[in-house]
Amino acid sequence: METTLDITTTAHYIGGKPFPTVHERTHDVYSPWNGEIIGSVSLATESTIDAAIEAAQQGFKVWGNTSVKNRVQVLFKFKQLVEENMAELSALCAAENGKTVAEAKAEIEKGIEVVEYATSLPQILGQQMVEVSSGVDCQTKRFPLGVVVGITPFNFPAMVPMWMFPIALACGNSFILKASEQVPLTPVKLGELLTKAGLPDGAFNVVHGDKDAVNLLLENLAVKAVGFVGSSKIAKYVYEKGTLSGKRVLAMGGAKNHLVVMPDADPELTAKNVVASANGCAGQRCMAASVLLMVKGSEPILEKIQVEIAAIRTGIDMGAVISPVAKERIEGYITRAEANGAKLLVDGRNVVVEGKENGYYVGPTLIDGVMASDECACDEIFGPVLSVVRVDSLDEALVIENANPYGNAAAIYTSNGGTARYFSERASAGMIGVNVGVPVPREPFSFGGWNDSRFGVGDITGEDAIRFWTQTKKITTKWEVSAGKNWMS
């Protein structure tokens, strides 16, 4: 069910309330469903960024000195409020992103998993103490960094921010979210719910903007750490610029995920799973299937995949892509692949959805006869396009997968445990699926890729996130005179 929205200019959310400004540039927010403007958003100037950082610093004075047990009580309440407002959040998320409402709800539920993990921090952050010598104890304690920043993309307005701020907040930091200016509505609503849950003013702030706002945040010395999710080109830029100013940076980039189909794969499971992986969220996710490596003998499964893809109803089962520019870019890959001799088993170009003729729709597309070196098999298309490369063996498939500069995800479809293990240990990717086309791990297992899919150390969720958003202090004590003298005295 789609909801009509009545939205005007979206203000920044700073210090626990809307932060309207004057003399700022604005950006129109379009719904990809129908191409209509559903509002506009202010793009932050330097003074707005400074105001957000000042609010975050003030908020940190309170929040950073709050016990972890009391911090997570706010997150418990926030989880409850998100669930109570699920219908509104899902409608906002879907309308500004273009995905279906069901997909929007699913991404919010995935974000809630991270909130649930963050509420367990009183048990996880417990200090460690060891008697290292006679009468001498050493202990470690984790402390927040201070003001931290999350920079997030358009494709998951709720989930990707929720990968970052629940754990960062539970660790005691104050947080500034710079979400994509294409999807500003959902992040502000999340900020309102955090305030309603009892988060101190300034502990969570949302600023809108483009590259100018990003640069201001990366250059400001008050910002201690930056998390980023987006394309690899921008991830590398954020990593280099942020670390140059002395910040911790963990920047997650793009992907080109390969799915290998073995002859012994279950035909029904494989076909449904591959199609869901390639076309969920209109292919606009870094975990989407992009290249299908069909090992010799698996051809009948491809026929089932084609039937499944052809049955998808664009505009009903699958939503729109984010913009006219994205639509043109994606369809360009399809056109060039056909011109280069590939065969379009399913062609998603020039799709028009009845009643939404001005929407930004690309239908599901299946391209056969693709060479491993073709651009559609190498570039991150970020749309509902699945390229089929035929190979003679699993080892040939692995050569192709491992030559890919990205390393987010890879999957294999097989009924043989030995084959699955062989692939899992040799594929150069941070997340592996066995008969699972979108191998996003549940908490506490963390999300993160390898190679050009990640810049920095660690993963964006799970235990690595706790390490990223905190710093350790080691305390050595000796009280007993009888302990005598040693090298620690």
PyMOL commands that set and color helices and strands:
alter all, ss='L'
color gray80, all
select helices_A, chain A and resi 46-63+68-84+86-97+101-118+121-124+159-170+185-196+211-219+232-244+267-283+299-310+324-339+375-378+394-403+417-426+451-453+462-468+481-483
alter helices_A, ss='H'
color red, helices_A
select strands_A, chain A and resi 9-10+12-14+17-19+26-31+36-42+128-133+136-144+147-151+174-178+204-207+223-229+248-252+257-261+289-295+343-346+365-368+385-391+409-413+431-434+454-455+470-478
alter strands_A, ss='S'
color yellow, strands_A
deselect
rebuild
show_as cartoon
